[in-house]
Structure formats: C-alpha cells, structure tokens
Amino acid sequence: MTAPTLSAFPRPVEDLIPAARDLADQLGEIPSRNRIKKELRVGGPKADAILAALARTDTPPADTEDTTDPADTNPDPIADLPPAPNVPPAADHGSPVVTEQAVPVADLGTKVAIEVDQTDSTDNRRAVAWPVVLLALPAFVAIWSGWVGLGGLTGFGIVHPLPGIWDSFSINSAITLPIGVETYGAYALYVWLSGRVPERARRFAKWSALGSLAIGALGQVAYHLLEAAGVTSAPWWITTAVACLPVAVLGMGAALAHLVRTHD
C-alpha cells in the first residue's frame, strides 16, 4: 500500500478515515494504533480518533495488540497523570489489597486501580521468653536457700503473725528477704529498661536495680562464707544490714511506684 502524500498542513481526521478503511480491508481486521500511525503518518490522538471511527463500522473487532509506542512524540492523555503514590513492594507471604482511586485523565473519567500491600514486608518477631524461666529456676533455688540461710543466722525465723486470732498459724520470716530484695531488683530492672517511664523514674530504677542486685550478691557471699566457717550466729554488722533490708525495699518500692506515675 502506498502511504498518503504528506502536505504542508495536517489533514483532518475525516479525510484520513477512508484511507484507514482501505487499510482495514487489506488486513481483514481493524489495524492497530501503531499501524495507523505508521501508515497514515499521524500522531497518537488522531490514531485514537480514527480507531474510534472504525470501531463504529461493521468491520470485525481488532485483535488485542500492544499499542504502546515509545517513539511517539505526541503527548497522550495518560502522560498528564499525577505521579503514583510511593507504595512498598508486596511481600510474598501477604495478600495484596486492591483499592480503587479515581484519577482524572483528560475527560475520560478513567479510574486507576492501585495495588497496596498492607502486609508488613519485614518479618519482625519477638524473642521468646521461655528460656528465661529455665535460667531463673536454678538461680531461684540458690538465691532462696542463701537468703533463708542468712536470715536464720541473723535472727530471722519462725514467727506467729496472728496471735490470739490464729495461734497455730506460723511463718518463717526469713522468706521475706529473697521475696523483697530480689523481686524489687527484677521490677526496678524492668522499669529501667522499658523506656516508657519519666526520666527521673528511669534514673532511680537504674541505680536502685543495680544496688539491689549488688546487695543480693553480697548476701549470698556472706551466707556461704559464714556457712563454710561453721559460724552459727552472724556478726552484729551483718545482722544490722540484713535487718534493714525489708524496710529499705519498702521505701524504694514506694518511691519508684510514685515516680513512675509522675508526669514532671
């Protein structure tokens, strides 16, 4: 087929439709957009108008064909689209959620479907905590026995906390040492490392947690040294320090609970 002669002035679409119909008759189908642009020497908008005119005739519908022409210098309506939002790539394990966003394209009223993957692409998993229980069990046995033994050497022992009410009820006051000192140390350590408390509470929790752990270690050392030496009664200065521990734990726990709730 001989291509139409180029003129100094662009030809209107109505003058190009007969040539486009002849091309469709030769091919036996509606030509593609690229074929019309190549044979009729027209740009993208005119090729679209010619295709629309051919589609209204009785010519059989054209086969699906890629109509993208990277060499096309004429602007297409799709070029006026605003930039697409920055959407993270979809992860393999997630199901993408397709949302429909209305985007004006010239006057075509086209709606562009944008795939948005709402699944977190990073596989963040919290560390399991059950190994801490295994680590704590032997430490609990050793610490408990050490504090109870030191309490026996410093005057702690069986008491009746409910005289006249429940005379048969008794308790070994030595258990107050491991419960108080070690529980407060663990709680202060948690407050310090959580990062969700005011700065004053965090500083107090830090130093009191370190102090509580240090006192716990010294208590274990003192008990084992006294036990290894065969001492049945601790020296007065060890007895004095151990006797003050429940009061000190009560004061630090109340102070930390107050600081945690302040907003200053």
C-alpha positions as CSV (number, residue, x, y, z in Angstrom):
1,M,0.0,0.0,0.0
2,T,1.3,3.5,-0.9
3,A,1.4,5.8,2.0
4,P,-0.6,9.1,1.6
5,T,1.4,12.1,0.4
6,L,2.4,14.4,3.3
7,S,1.1,18.0,2.9
8,A,2.2,21.2,4.5
9,F,-0.9,21.3,6.6
10,P,-2.1,18.5,8.9
11,R,-5.0,16.6,7.4
12,P,-8.3,16.3,9.4
13,V,-9.5,13.0,10.8
14,E,-12.4,12.9,8.4
15,D,-10.1,12.9,5.4
16,L,-8.0,10.1,6.9
17,I,-10.9,7.7,7.6
18,P,-11.3,6.4,4.0
19,A,-7.6,5.5,3.9
20,A,-7.9,3.8,7.2
21,R,-10.9,1.8,6.0
22,D,-8.9,0.7,2.9
23,L,-6.1,-0.4,5.2
24,A,-8.6,-2.4,7.3
25,D,-9.9,-4.1,4.2
26,Q,-6.4,-5.1,3.1
27,L,-5.7,-6.5,6.6
28,G,-9.1,-8.1,7.1
29,E,-9.3,-6.5,10.5
30,I,-9.1,-3.2,12.2
31,P,-5.5,-2.1,12.2
32,S,-3.7,-1.4,15.4
33,R,-2.9,2.1,16.7
34,N,0.7,1.7,15.8
35,R,-0.1,0.5,12.3
36,I,-2.4,3.5,11.7
37,K,0.3,5.9,13.0
38,K,2.9,4.3,10.7
39,E,0.8,4.1,7.6
40,L,-1.1,7.3,7.8
41,R,1.7,9.4,9.3
42,V,-0.4,10.7,12.2
43,G,0.1,11.1,16.0
44,G,-1.4,9.3,18.9
45,P,-4.6,11.5,19.3
46,K,-5.5,11.2,15.7
47,A,-4.9,7.5,15.7
48,D,-7.2,7.1,18.6
49,A,-9.9,9.1,16.8
50,I,-9.5,7.0,13.7
51,L,-9.8,3.8,15.7
52,A,-13.0,5.0,17.3
53,A,-14.5,5.8,13.9
54,L,-13.5,2.4,12.5
55,A,-15.0,0.7,15.6
56,R,-18.4,2.2,14.9
57,T,-18.5,0.5,11.5
58,D,-19.3,-3.2,10.7
59,T,-15.6,-4.1,10.5
60,P,-14.8,-7.1,12.8
61,P,-13.1,-6.1,16.1
62,A,-9.3,-6.0,16.0
63,D,-7.2,-8.5,17.9
64,T,-5.6,-7.3,21.1
65,E,-2.3,-5.8,20.5
66,D,0.2,-3.7,22.4
67,T,-0.4,-0.1,21.4
68,T,2.4,1.5,23.2
69,D,4.8,3.4,21.0
70,P,7.9,4.6,22.9
71,A,8.9,6.7,19.8
72,D,5.6,8.7,19.9
73,T,6.4,12.3,20.3
74,N,2.7,13.4,20.6
75,P,1.5,13.6,24.2
76,D,-1.0,11.1,25.3
77,P,-3.7,11.7,28.0
78,I,-2.1,9.2,30.3
79,A,1.0,11.4,30.5
80,D,-1.0,14.0,32.4
81,L,-1.5,11.6,35.3
82,P,-0.1,12.7,38.7
83,P,2.8,10.6,40.0
84,A,1.7,7.4,41.6
85,P,2.0,7.2,45.4
86,N,5.1,5.5,46.8
87,V,3.8,2.1,47.5
88,P,6.0,-0.5,49.2
89,P,6.6,-3.7,47.3
90,A,4.2,-6.6,48.1
91,A,5.7,-9.4,50.2
92,D,5.4,-12.9,49.0
93,H,3.6,-14.1,52.2
94,G,0.9,-11.3,52.1
95,S,-2.2,-10.9,50.2
96,P,-2.3,-7.5,48.4
97,V,-5.4,-5.4,48.9
98,V,-6.6,-3.6,45.8
99,T,-8.1,-0.2,46.3
100,E,-9.8,1.9,43.5
101,Q,-8.8,5.5,43.3
102,A,-10.5,7.9,41.0
103,V,-7.9,9.8,38.8
104,P,-9.0,12.3,36.2
105,V,-7.4,11.5,32.8
106,A,-8.3,14.3,30.4
107,D,-12.1,13.9,30.2
108,L,-12.2,10.2,30.0
109,G,-13.0,9.7,33.7
110,T,-10.6,6.7,33.9
111,K,-10.1,5.0,37.3
112,V,-6.7,3.5,38.0
113,A,-6.6,0.6,40.3
114,I,-3.6,0.8,42.6
115,E,-2.3,-2.3,44.4
116,V,-1.5,-1.5,48.0
117,D,0.1,-4.2,50.1
118,Q,-0.8,-3.6,53.7
119,T,1.3,-6.5,54.9
120,D,4.5,-5.6,56.8
121,S,7.4,-6.6,54.5
122,T,9.7,-7.2,57.4
123,D,9.2,-10.3,59.4
124,N,9.6,-8.9,62.9
125,R,9.2,-11.5,65.6
126,R,9.5,-11.0,69.3
127,A,12.1,-13.1,71.1
128,V,10.7,-16.0,73.0
129,A,10.8,-15.6,76.8
130,W,10.6,-19.2,78.0
131,P,14.4,-19.7,78.1
132,V,14.4,-17.1,80.9
133,V,12.3,-19.4,83.0
134,L,14.9,-22.2,82.6
135,L,17.6,-19.7,83.5
136,A,15.7,-18.4,86.5
137,L,14.9,-21.8,88.1
138,P,18.4,-22.8,89.3
139,A,19.1,-19.2,90.3
140,F,15.8,-19.1,92.3
141,V,16.8,-22.2,94.2
142,A,20.3,-20.9,95.1
143,I,19.1,-17.4,96.0
144,W,16.2,-18.6,98.0
145,S,18.3,-21.0,100.1
146,G,21.0,-18.5,100.6
147,W,18.7,-15.7,101.8
148,V,16.8,-18.1,104.1
149,G,20.0,-19.5,105.5
150,L,21.4,-16.0,106.1
151,G,18.2,-15.0,107.7
152,G,18.5,-17.9,110.1
153,L,22.0,-16.7,111.1
154,T,20.8,-13.1,111.7
155,G,17.8,-13.8,113.9
156,F,15.0,-14.4,111.3
157,G,12.9,-17.5,112.0
158,I,9.5,-18.9,112.9
159,V,7.0,-16.2,114.0
160,H,3.2,-16.2,114.7
161,P,1.8,-13.2,112.8
162,L,-1.8,-13.7,114.1
163,P,-1.6,-14.2,117.9
164,G,-5.0,-14.5,119.5
165,I,-6.6,-14.8,116.1
166,W,-4.9,-17.9,114.6
167,D,-2.4,-19.1,117.1
168,S,-1.5,-22.2,115.1
169,F,-0.5,-20.1,112.0
170,S,3.2,-19.6,111.7
171,I,5.6,-18.4,109.1
172,N,9.4,-18.2,108.7
173,S,10.3,-14.6,108.4
174,A,13.5,-15.4,106.6
175,I,11.5,-15.8,103.3
176,T,10.8,-12.0,103.3
177,L,14.5,-11.5,102.3
178,P,14.5,-13.2,98.9
179,I,11.0,-12.1,98.1
180,G,11.6,-8.5,98.9
181,V,15.2,-7.9,97.7
182,E,15.1,-10.0,94.5
183,T,11.6,-9.1,93.5
184,Y,12.3,-5.4,93.8
185,G,15.6,-5.8,91.9
186,A,13.8,-7.5,89.0
187,Y,11.0,-4.9,89.0
188,A,13.4,-2.0,89.0
189,L,15.4,-3.6,86.2
190,Y,12.3,-3.9,84.1
191,V,11.3,-0.2,84.7
192,W,14.8,0.9,83.8
193,L,15.0,-1.0,80.5
194,S,11.4,-0.5,79.4
195,G,12.0,3.1,78.3
196,R,8.3,4.0,78.9
197,V,8.7,5.9,82.2
198,P,9.7,9.5,83.0
199,E,13.4,10.2,83.1
200,R,13.5,10.7,86.9
201,A,11.9,7.3,87.4
202,R,14.2,5.7,84.9
203,R,17.3,7.0,86.7
204,F,16.0,5.9,90.1
205,A,15.1,2.5,88.8
206,K,18.6,2.1,87.2
207,W,20.6,2.8,90.3
208,S,18.2,1.1,92.7
209,A,18.2,-2.0,90.5
210,L,22.0,-2.1,90.4
211,G,22.1,-1.6,94.1
212,S,19.6,-4.3,94.8
213,L,21.5,-6.8,92.6
214,A,24.7,-5.9,94.4
215,I,23.2,-6.3,97.8
216,G,21.7,-9.7,96.7
217,A,25.2,-10.8,95.6
218,L,26.8,-9.7,98.9
219,G,24.1,-11.5,100.9
220,Q,24.9,-14.7,99.0
221,V,28.6,-14.3,99.6
222,A,28.1,-13.6,103.3
223,Y,26.0,-16.6,103.8
224,H,28.4,-19.0,102.1
225,L,31.4,-17.6,103.9
226,L,29.7,-17.9,107.3
227,E,28.4,-21.4,106.5
228,A,31.8,-22.6,105.3
229,A,33.4,-21.2,108.5
230,G,30.9,-23.0,110.7
231,V,29.5,-19.8,112.2
232,T,26.1,-20.2,113.8
233,S,25.4,-16.6,114.5
234,A,26.4,-13.7,112.1
235,P,28.4,-10.7,113.3
236,W,26.4,-7.7,114.5
237,W,27.1,-5.6,111.5
238,I,25.9,-8.3,109.1
239,T,22.8,-8.7,111.3
240,T,22.2,-5.0,111.3
241,A,22.4,-4.7,107.5
242,V,20.2,-7.7,106.9
243,A,17.6,-6.5,109.4
244,C,17.3,-3.1,107.5
245,L,16.7,-4.8,104.1
246,P,12.9,-5.2,104.4
247,V,12.5,-1.5,105.4
248,A,14.8,-0.4,102.6
249,V,12.9,-2.5,100.0
250,L,9.6,-1.0,101.1
251,G,10.9,2.6,100.8
252,M,12.4,2.1,97.4
253,G,9.4,0.3,96.0
254,A,7.0,3.1,97.2
255,A,9.3,5.7,95.8
256,L,9.6,4.0,92.4
257,A,5.9,3.5,92.1
258,H,5.4,7.2,92.8
259,L,8.0,8.3,90.2
260,V,6.5,6.0,87.6
261,R,3.2,7.9,87.8
262,T,4.6,11.4,87.7
263,H,4.5,13.5,84.6
264,D,7.1,16.1,85.6
